Amino acid sequence: MSTWTFDDIPDQTGRTVIVTGANTGIGFETARMFAVRGAKVVLACRNLSKGECALKRVVDEKPSTLPTMEALDLADLDSIAAFAERFTATHDRLDLLINNAGVMLPPLLRTKQGFELQFGTNHLGHAALTQRLMPLVLRTPHARIVIVSSLAHHAGHMAFDDLNWNDRPYNALKAYQQSKLANLLFALELQRRLAACGSGVLVTSAHPGWTKSELQRHLRPHERVMASVLNPILQLGTFEGALNTMRAATDPNAPPGSYWGPARFFGHKGPPVRARIDERAQNEETAKRLWVETEKLIGLRFELPSRP
């Protein structure tokens, strides 16, 4: 098995990159790697104080192009609109949109517009961001969109009759699994639609395996005990976890719709390789239904160009 490492990341000079959730975890490492490789990086962060600290750490790496930090709250459609407006007013290209930010296993909380927090942030927020930035992506040659999903998508189920947990007793794990399945359904459907209209934009996905991150902050006591046992065995550092995103984002041979994750221990550890996508995520009818529901919920339509 060939090993793909940081040294395999191609030079990114001249490319503009947005990384959501770049203040911590694999988002920070992804932003840092892009900056070190020469890209113009925008760290899109909800927590501005943590974002400023992350920005300073990246600047301390002395990249050839200075990164910037922008406020972005994916749990607020108004914040997403404002971010996209600022970005498109000050940039003429977007080579890479890394939809990385996420929330995992909180108690029942809701976004500003009333969506269940995990579905609203992990899927709907990134879908709205992608829609608002799509005109700029389409104008940028060789642009790529990367959506970070999870091994949890294998257990996901799209409850179309109650996507936002308005009518059922809340189950944080099932809500997280649904949001991660939605990530892959959306990524594959977006790639199909872009290909159908003749666009060269590439959509890929990745998962970080079992990576150390702040996502575990919402674990309940018994889950923390389990994590304390499994972490030393399975857990990757954020650098290694971010390599999966970097391969999805920069490997020149990455196929459209490809999904990348760690090679060993059932996708938990090891170098980034092609990962298995659950058959539910490959169901085109489910993807189309999610697409329609997503457009209704975020109040936006994906206006893709007709094939020339």
VOGU-3710 file (C-alpha; in Angstrom, 3 decimals, decimal comma):
1> mstwtfddip> 0,000/0,000/0,000  1,490/3,341/-1,001  1,609/5,989/1,710  0,385/9,508/0,923  2,015/12,124/3,174  2,302/15,886/3,628  5,143/15,856/1,103  2,701/14,693/-1,574  0,609/17,861/-1,310  1,226/19,819/-4,529
11> dqtgrtvivt> 2,284/23,450/-4,445  -0,800/25,611/-3,814  0,656/28,990/-4,766  -1,937/31,267/-6,358  -4,911/29,287/-5,065  -7,569/30,716/-2,746  -8,989/28,414/-0,077  -11,803/28,686/2,477  -11,679/26,294/5,431  -14,713/26,296/7,710
21> gantgigfet> -14,140/25,528/11,376  -10,467/26,424/10,963  -9,895/27,556/14,530  -9,365/24,051/15,918  -8,806/20,364/15,162  -8,473/19,104/11,622  -9,833/22,395/10,312  -6,879/24,259/11,796  -4,398/21,689/10,477  -6,005/21,842/7,029
31> armfavrgak> -5,720/25,639/6,957  -2,137/25,482/8,203  -1,097/22,933/5,572  -2,624/24,979/2,775  -0,849/28,102/3,988  2,502/26,323/4,252  2,016/25,052/0,715  1,491/28,602/-0,558  -2,290/29,041/-0,744  -4,181/32,184/0,226
41> vvlacrnlsk> -6,239/30,802/3,111  -9,375/32,210/4,711  -10,050/30,746/8,147  -13,851/30,814/8,514  -14,622/30,642/12,232  -17,634/31,002/14,509  -15,589/31,731/17,641  -13,655/34,896/16,804  -11,278/34,812/19,773  -10,265/31,232/18,964
51> gecalkrvvd> -10,117/32,202/15,298  -7,663/35,016/16,042  -5,463/32,628/18,019  -5,552/30,117/15,158  -4,704/32,848/12,657  -1,671/33,885/14,692  -0,455/30,287/14,836  -0,702/29,996/11,055  1,019/33,356/10,554  3,821/32,152/12,853
61> ekpstlptme> 4,554/29,486/10,232  5,681/32,397/8,006  3,679/31,376/4,912  4,458/33,134/1,634  0,878/34,475/1,500  -0,664/35,789/4,698  -3,918/34,094/5,740  -6,997/35,953/6,926  -9,806/35,126/9,345  -13,515/35,799/8,792
71> aldladldsi> -16,583/35,363/10,987  -18,861/32,517/9,902  -21,555/30,878/11,995  -22,929/27,901/10,096  -25,841/27,708/12,542  -27,136/31,042/11,214  -28,201/31,485/7,577  -27,833/35,269/7,959  -24,188/34,886/9,006  -23,591/32,610/6,009
81> aafaerftat> -25,107/35,163/3,641  -23,014/37,969/5,138  -19,814/35,926/4,908  -20,463/35,024/1,266  -21,243/38,639/0,405  -18,001/39,861/1,985  -15,954/37,148/0,334  -17,339/37,619/-3,175  -16,879/41,390/-2,880  -13,175/41,013/-2,120
91> hdrldllinn> -12,130/37,916/-4,098  -12,266/37,092/-7,775  -11,717/33,340/-7,414  -12,333/30,407/-5,073  -10,214/27,375/-5,885  -11,101/25,265/-2,868  -14,075/25,300/-0,517  -13,372/22,983/2,416  -16,660/22,304/4,241  -15,048/21,039/7,416
101> agvmlppllr> -16,806/22,549/10,449  -19,096/20,357/12,469  -20,779/19,668/15,774  -21,166/16,223/17,338  -23,498/14,831/20,008  -24,718/17,977/21,767  -28,000/18,011/23,695  -31,010/19,108/21,687  -30,167/22,611/20,470  -31,395/24,595/17,493
111> tkqgfelqfg> -29,871/26,948/14,969  -31,005/30,563/14,672  -33,578/29,488/12,051  -34,841/26,611/14,220  -33,102/23,605/12,640  -31,772/20,793/14,816  -28,207/21,905/15,490  -26,286/18,967/13,995  -28,342/18,709/10,796  -28,540/22,499/10,573
121> tnhlghaalt> -24,804/23,050/10,984  -23,188/19,988/9,460  -25,437/19,798/6,399  -27,779/22,747/5,896  -25,223/25,393/6,820  -22,622/24,024/4,457  -25,208/23,556/1,710  -26,217/27,213/2,030  -22,579/28,325/2,019  -21,862/26,225/-1,070
131> qrlmplvlrt> -24,893/27,647/-2,872  -23,926/31,251/-2,153  -20,316/30,737/-3,247  -21,122/28,565/-6,271  -20,996/31,389/-8,879  -17,415/32,163/-7,834  -16,481/28,471/-7,764  -17,887/27,987/-11,266  -15,778/30,876/-12,580  -12,550/29,439/-11,140
141> pharivivss> -10,689/26,929/-13,347  -10,026/23,545/-11,699  -12,005/24,460/-8,555  -12,824/21,804/-6,011  -15,334/21,421/-3,159  -14,515/19,067/-0,287  -17,119/17,942/2,236  -15,935/16,339/5,469  -18,208/13,476/6,495  -17,664/10,653/8,997
151> lahhaghmaf> -17,622/6,906/9,449  -20,897/7,561/11,293  -22,657/7,964/7,933  -22,761/4,156/7,654  -25,360/4,071/10,444  -27,265/7,113/9,211  -30,917/7,239/8,175  -32,691/10,167/6,532  -35,915/10,730/8,479  -37,608/12,886/5,860
161> ddlnwndrpy> -40,808/13,085/7,889  -38,911/14,746/10,760  -35,441/15,861/9,661  -35,190/18,431/12,448  -36,419/16,325/15,362  -39,566/18,322/15,991  -41,830/15,333/16,675  -39,591/12,611/18,151  -37,664/12,106/21,385  -34,206/13,443/20,609
171> nalkayqqsk> -31,332/11,041/20,002  -28,064/12,948/19,573  -26,189/10,017/18,023  -28,868/9,295/15,431  -29,050/13,013/14,625  -25,292/13,107/14,089  -25,385/9,998/11,902  -28,170/11,541/9,806  -26,176/14,747/9,322  -23,093/12,851/8,177
181> lanllfalel> -25,114/10,720/5,762  -26,604/13,958/4,435  -23,074/15,256/3,831  -22,262/12,391/1,474  -25,654/12,337/-0,230  -25,248/16,055/-0,927  -21,647/15,711/-2,137  -22,460/12,950/-4,614  -25,610/14,677/-5,887  -23,733/17,962/-6,311
191> qrrlaacgsg> -21,055/16,177/-8,329  -23,679/14,543/-10,537  -25,396/17,875/-11,191  -22,154/19,687/-11,927  -21,108/16,954/-14,369  -24,530/17,061/-16,035  -24,156/20,767/-16,756  -20,667/20,335/-18,167  -18,816/21,940/-15,263  -15,283/20,864/-14,445
201> vlvtsahpgw> -15,724/21,566/-10,723  -14,726/18,510/-8,703  -16,553/17,437/-5,552  -14,834/15,049/-3,151  -15,342/13,990/0,462  -13,236/12,774/3,343  -13,475/11,483/6,869  -10,796/11,741/9,562  -11,234/8,344/11,149  -11,018/8,529/14,935
211> tkselqrhlr> -9,200/11,843/15,259  -8,532/13,756/18,461  -10,615/16,927/18,339  -12,977/19,162/20,279  -15,905/17,267/18,748  -15,718/14,938/21,754  -16,534/17,778/24,177  -20,251/16,867/24,195  -19,749/13,206/25,151  -21,794/12,008/28,111
221> phervmasvl> -19,987/10,470/31,132  -20,308/6,845/30,008  -19,235/7,841/26,475  -16,185/9,591/27,914  -15,222/6,376/29,684  -15,484/4,452/26,406  -13,501/7,143/24,593  -10,764/7,022/27,249  -10,325/3,314/26,478  -10,503/3,573/22,682
231> npilqlgtfe> -8,615/6,828/22,143  -5,125/5,455/22,912  -5,743/2,543/20,534  -7,528/4,155/17,611  -7,063/7,891/17,832  -5,147/9,859/15,213  -3,595/13,242/15,839  -5,157/16,204/14,080  -2,243/16,384/11,639  -2,813/12,813/10,462
241> galntmraat> -6,590/13,271/10,445  -6,314/16,376/8,272  -4,241/14,525/5,678  -7,456/12,795/4,566  -9,008/16,177/3,793  -5,822/17,331/2,094  -5,738/14,330/-0,210  -9,387/14,828/-1,136  -8,598/18,490/-1,808  -5,274/18,309/-3,654
251> dpnappgsyw> -4,598/14,881/-5,136  -4,577/15,573/-8,899  -5,788/12,027/-9,539  -8,770/12,121/-7,171  -11,840/10,966/-9,132  -15,106/12,938/-9,076  -17,192/11,980/-6,053  -14,332/10,121/-4,379  -14,258/9,649/-0,613  -11,013/9,467/1,379
261> gparffghkg> -10,169/8,165/4,840  -7,550/6,285/6,882  -6,357/2,983/5,463  -6,229/0,711/8,528  -8,250/-0,477/11,533  -11,523/-0,309/9,583  -10,935/3,290/8,557  -9,725/4,570/11,921  -5,958/4,915/11,450  -3,321/5,045/8,761
271> ppvrarider> -2,569/7,097/5,641  -5,397/8,453/3,447  -6,825/6,075/0,840  -10,115/5,673/-1,036  -12,785/4,897/1,548  -16,018/2,920/1,225  -19,235/4,866/0,770  -22,298/3,230/2,270  -24,894/2,189/-0,303  -27,448/4,470/1,354
281> aqneetakrl> -25,272/7,455/0,508  -25,163/6,290/-3,111  -28,950/6,115/-3,462  -29,759/8,711/-6,116  -33,457/8,924/-5,280  -32,667/9,652/-1,645  -30,117/12,254/-2,745  -32,617/13,994/-5,010  -35,197/14,085/-2,238  -32,653/15,528/0,190
291> wvetekligl> -31,667/18,125/-2,423  -35,283/19,311/-2,740  -35,802/19,369/1,027  -32,531/21,225/1,523  -33,484/23,947/-0,943  -36,836/24,365/0,830  -35,281/24,595/4,262  -32,504/27,053/3,417  -34,694/29,061/1,041  -32,139/28,918/-1,776
301> rfelpsrp> -31,987/27,188/-5,156  -28,847/25,904/-6,801  -28,862/27,636/-10,169  -26,324/25,655/-12,165  -25,601/26,568/-15,775  -27,080/24,614/-18,657  -24,708/22,388/-20,579  -23,160/24,361/-23,473
//
